[in-house]
Amino acid sequence: MQWKPDIPRWRQVYVALEQRIADGTYAPGDRLPGILETAAEFGIGEVTARRVLRELRAAGLAYMEPGIGTFVARLPEPPSSGHGA
């Protein structure tokens, strides 16, 4: 990953995982990489990886099952643009 010096690394990793959720790489219900996996993949520390996962949960993009892992949340459907009958 090419780091942008003006953006915190946790935020850059957050955006990368957020994009994977948005594009379907990680579908609702999929287990996200854990702290150690995220740290290894992106070359960041465990504290930084923990923050990324915490921020994904805070944004409603993920939820944690204690002792199991962090999973992609089911996002609410966007409001219908059609007119009801």
Phi, psi and omega in degrees: 000135176274114181282138174265120187295338183268000180238131180303144183299321180301322182291322179294320178290320176305311180298320179298315179289323176301319179294320178296325176291314182297323184270002176089001175304317172247113181271162176307132182092345178290144175281131176278158174302143179284185182300311183294319180295317180295316179300316181292316183298318186261357180068040179241168178283163180296324179297319179293317178298319178299320179296318179303310181295321177298318180293324176297320177293318180298328180278356181082010180274343183212164175220158183249138169253106183308132179080355181244309180153189179250135187234154178289131179282155172280120182276147179296147178292142177294152180300143179292137178269351180280167178264132180290162181266000000 
